[in-house]
Amino acid sequence: MTTTSTPLVAPPAAGQTRRGLPRWIVAAGIVAVGIGVLTLTTTLTGQVQLTSRGTTQAAVLLLLPILLAGLGGLWSERSGIINIGLEGMMILGTWGAAWAGYQWGPWAAVIGGTIFGALGGLLHAIATVTFNVNHIVSGVAITLLGMGVTKYLSTLLFFPVSHNPRQSPHVEGFQTFSVQPLADWLAQLESQQRVLLSDIAGILGGLVSGLTPLVIVAFALVPISYFVLWRTRFGLRLRSCGENPVAAESLGVNVFRYKYAAVIISGGLAGLGGAALTLNPGQLGYLEGQTGGRGYIGLAAMIFGNWRPGGLLAGSALFGYVDGVQLRAGGEAVHALLYGTSILALIIAVLWVARRRWMPALFALGAGAVVYGVYMVIPEVPREFASYAPQLVTLLVLAVASQRLRPPAAIGVEYRRGEGD
């Protein structure tokens, strides 16, 4: 009897897609399409704020807490621990940063926020790793605990100074700087109002001006996280705990130790995101409720990025940009984004047609038509709705990205030492 063997197909190399294209080329193509759509939208609608330097600067500052919270979720969930307590750890970070920053300056605020967030991560690790508490229950408890603890501490320590139990005294922030002479040259090019060139100059100008050391640290943590998690022995063992902890233990990996390390680092990164909110030039201090659900949005950005740092950065940039647009220009600019969204949907439909995927193409075309219809019917998005644009984008992005997600295999699974015996 003859048997037929199935040929082995080698998996795509690291850094490549299934079609063999390097990931950086795919990413560069997506960025180019996005800039092209924004430029076309700016030209046709006259909303120059969509690509202005000020909007980009605001987007960078607003994406920092989302990016750092998402990185925290990445570290935790790659080890197999679901962390929806990121919001609570970020709240702890805002208070810790304000308390330390008020006394010793901005770098102390960074350290204080990180430590307080890490303490929240430690509590989550004790509950989920040692006592096998349900991860969702523990995360909700951490968030509620963070809200209660910071409220109590603010009344105890901030009220005598600020005379407001919901707000800290003013905290000293970092000095901003720009990359010169590039920033001045881009500002000059933007002021000339040339199609495409001025739009690109405005976007790039916002990326190289008005920077702080915390911006540099946050963006540097993206490649650092990738290198540690995907290019070191420590990262390989940590990710193995999230894929198959029993197999990892059988190979001598101390699963408990790696899960503890991952969740504590996760809390520290979320706390650093809280410090970014405290040190935001527009706030410079603790304010009750200032996180505004950014911990959850960071979690959504991580899911959108398919549990990888590069995709997480893209998701954070998207949410930060939408938030920056609505804060800088309000409902009119958000209304213009509807026009850009309909153009993007048309491009996606064409790409699906090129791949002979008729149903996704029809869906994208229909969605674009609906968005364009909304754009034509309403003259301006009401400010009350515009302020919730980041949350609405979060829901839409998760709905679209849900079909291609690949979470760690053992995420959320309760693990007890010696289960493989």
N, C-alpha and C positions, 0 to 999 in steps of 0.2 A: 504494500500500500504506500502510495506516495503522499507526502505531505508538502504543503506549500508554506513557506516561511514568510513572515511579514518583514519587509526590509526595514532596517532601523533608520530612522531619520534623526540626524543630529539636531539638538536644540539650537536655537539661535545663539550666537556668541554674545558674551556680555557686552552691553552697550549697543546691541543691534536689535532691530525689529525682526519679525518673522520673514519679511521680504528681503532681509539682508542690508537694509539701509541703516547707517549709524544713527543712533538716537539723537545726536546733536543736530544732524541734518533735518530730521523730522521736526525737532523743536524749533530750529531756525525758520523752517517753512511756516510753522504755525504762527510764530511771532510776526513774520513778514505779512502773512494774510491778515492778522489782527491789526497791524499798523495801517495796512492798506485800507481796511474797512473803516477804521477810525478817521483816516484822512478823507476818504470819500464822504463819510457822514458829515465831517466838519465843513467840507466844501459845499455840500448840497443844502445843509441846514443853517449854516452860518454860526453854529455854536463853537466858537474858537476855544472855549474853555475845555472842550473834550481833549485837546492835545496841548494845552498850555503847560508851561513850566510849573505854575502854582498848583495845578491839579495833580501833576505827577508827584510833586513834593508832598502834597497832602496824602496821596495814595501810598507813598512809601512809608510815611509815619503811621498810617492807619493799618497797613498790612503787617507791621512788625509784631504786634501782639497776636494776631491770627497765625502768622508764620511760626512764632515760638511755641504757641499752644499746640499747633499741628505737629511740630517736631517732637514735643513732649508725648503726644498721642502715638506718634510713629515708634518711638523707643519702647513705650509700654506695650503696645499691641503687637509689635514684632516679637516680643517675648511671650505672647499669649494672654496678656492681661488687658481686658477692656478697661479703658479709662475715660468714663464720662464725668469724672470728678475734676477734669481740667479747669472747668469754670471756678470751682471752689478753690483750687490751688492757685489760680490766677488772682482771685480775690485776696487770698492770703498774701500773695506777692505784692499786690498794690499797697496793702497796709504796711508790710515789712519794709518796702522800699521807701515809703513816706516817712516812717519812723526813723530809719537809719539815715536817709538823705537829709532830713531836717537837722540832724545833729552833726553829721560828718561829711556831707556833700554828695555829689552824684554817683561817684564810684561806690561809696558805701550804700547808696540806694540800690545799685545793681546787685551787690552782694547780699544785702538784706532781703530783697525780693526773692532772689534765688534760694536762700536758706529757708525762708518761710514757705515757699512753694515746695521745696524738698521735704519739709516736715509733713506737709499734706500728702505727698507721695509716699512717705514712710508709713503713715497711718493706713493708706490704701493698700500698701504691700502687706502690712501685718494682717489686715482683715482678709484679703483675698488669697495670699500665698500661705500664710501660717494657719489661719482659721477657716479657709475655704468658704468665706462669705460670698454670696452671689456678687459678681462684679458690678452689675447695674445698681444693686441695692447699696453697695459700698460707695460707688461713685456719687449717687444722689446724696447719701449721708455726708460725704466729704464736702459737697457743695453747700448743703444746709449748715454744716458745722462752720465752714469758712465764713458764711454770712453772719452767723451768730457771734463767732469769736471776734471778728473785726468790728462789729457793732459795739460789743462790750469794751474792747480795748480802745476804740475811738472815744467813747464816752469817758473812759478812765484817764486816758493820757492826752488826747488831743483837745478835749473840751476846755480844760483850764487855760490853754494857750490860744486856740482859735475861737473859743466861745461858740462853737458849733459842733455838736456831737457827730455830725455826719461828714465833717470835712477836716482835713489836717491843715496845719499852717503851711505857708508857702515853702516849697522845696527848691533848692538851687538846681538848675539844670545844666546840661552840657553846653559848651560853646559850639555853635555851628561853623562849618567850614565848607569851602567849595574847591573843586579841582581846577586850578588855574594853570594856564590861560584858557583852557578848554571851555569852562563855564561862561566866560565873557564872550567868547567867539560864538557859542551856540545861542546866547541871548541876543546878540546882534543879528544872527541869521533868522531867529524867530521873529524879531521885530519887523523884518522885511516883508512878512506875510506872503511868502511864495508857496504855491501849492506843493504839497508833499514835503519839500525841503524844510519849510518852517514848522510843519507839523512834527517831523522827525526831530528837528532841533529842539522843539519844546519838550518832547518826551525825554530825549537824552539829557537836555539841560536840567530837567527836574531830578534826574538820576545822579548828577554830578555836582549839585549845589544844595545848600541847606542841609548838609550831612552832619551827623553826630557820631561819636565813637560807638554808641550803641547800635546804630544802623550798620556799621561795618561788622561789628561782632555778630549781629543777627544773621546777616547774609553769609558770613564766613562759616556759621554753624551748619549751613546746608551741605556744602561739600565735605565738611568735617564729619558730619553724621553719615554721609554716604560712605566715606572712606572707612570709618570705624566699623560700620555695620556690614559692609560688603567686601572689605579688603583686608580685614584683620582676623586673627584667630578668635579674639574675644567676640567680635561681631558675628562670626559664623556660629559659635556656640550659643550666643544669645538668640539668634534667629532659629536655631534648631530647637530651642525650648518652646518657641511658638508654633513650630511645625509638627514636631513629634517629641514631646518631653520624655516619653518612656524610652524611645530609642536613644535620645541624648544621654539619659541617665545610664543606660547600659554601656555607653562608651566612656563613662567616667566623668561626665559633665555634672557639676553640682547645680541642678536645676533651680533649687530654691535661691541660691546665691545670685545667679544670673537674673532671675525674675526680680529679686529685691533691688539689685543694681539698676535694672531697667526702669522700674517704677519710680525709684527715688530720683534718677536722672530726669524722668518724665516730669515729675513734680517741680524739679528745679528749673527746667525749661519753661514750664507754664508760669512759675513764679517770676522768671525773667521777663516773660510777656507782660505780667502785671507791672513790673518795674518800668517797662516801655510805656505803659499807659500813664504811670505816675510822672515820668520824666518827659512826657509829651509837651512841647513848648506851649501848646494851647491850654494846658491844665496845670502842670508842675505842682502836683500834690495829690493826696488821696481824697476821693469823693465817693460817698456811698453809692453803689450801683453803677460805677463808672465802667465796669467791664462790659455791660450791655449784651451779655450772651456771646462775647467773642470767643470764649472757651469752646462753646458748642460749634461756632462757625469754624474755628480751627480744626475741630474734629471732622467737620464736613469737608474742609479743604484737604485733610489727610486722606479721607475716603475717596474724594475726587481724584487725588493723585495716586490712587491704587497702592497705598502704603509704601510709596517711594518718595525720596526727598525732592527730586526734580518736579514731579507732578504736584507735590504739595506746594512748592514755590509758585507754580503756575496758578493753582487754585487760590492761594493767598493773595497773589497779585490781582486776580479777577475780583475778589471780594473787596480788597482794599481800594481798587480803582473805582468801583461802583459807589462805595461809601464816600470816597473823595469827591467824585463828581456831584453827588447830591448835596454835600456840604458846601462845596465851592460855588455851585451855580443853581442848585435847587431843582424844581420841577421841570423847568424848560430844558435843561441839559439831559435829565433823565428821559424826558419825552423824545429828545433827539436820539438817545440810545435805542429806543424802540425801532427807529428807522434803520440804525446800524444792525440791529439784531435781525431784521427782516432780510437785509442784504446777506448777512452771514448764513442765514438759513437757506437762501437761494444757492450760495456757493456749496454748502454741504449737500444739497439736493443734486447739484451737478456732479459732485464727486461720487455720490452713490450711483447715479445713472452711468457714469463711466465704468463703475465696477459691476454693472448690471444687477444692482440690488434695488429692485423696483419698489418694494414696500417701504423700506426706510427712506428712499428718495421721495415717495409720495407723502410720507408723514412729515418730512422736513419741509417740503413745499407747502403743505397745508398749514403747518405751524407758522411758517414765514408769512403766509397770506393773512392769518389771523392777527399776528403782531402788526403787520402793516395796516390792516383794517382798524385796529385800535389806535394806531398813530394818526390815521386820517380822521377818525371820528372825534377824538378829544384834542383840544388845542394845547393843553398843558397838563402834566401829571400833578395832581394836588400835592402840596408840600407834605401833608399828613401821610400820603402813600409813598412819596419819594423818600421819606426818612426810613421806611422799611424796605427799601430797594435791596440792600445786602441780604436780608433774610429771605426775600423772595427769590433772589438769584441763587441762594443756597439750596432752596427747595427744587428749583428747576435743574440746577446742575446735578444734584443727587439723583433726580429722576432720570436724567439722560445718561449719567455715568453708571447707573446700577446694573446695566447689562454686561459690562466688561470688567467687573470687579473680581479680584482674586485675593481675598484676605488670607492671613496665615491659617493653616489648616486646623490648628488646635486653639484658636483664639476663643477665649471665654470658657474653655473646658477646665473643670476643677481637677487639680492634680494633687496626688498624695505620694509622698516619697516611698519608693519601693513597689510601685504599682506594676513594674515590669518583672518582678520576681515570680 
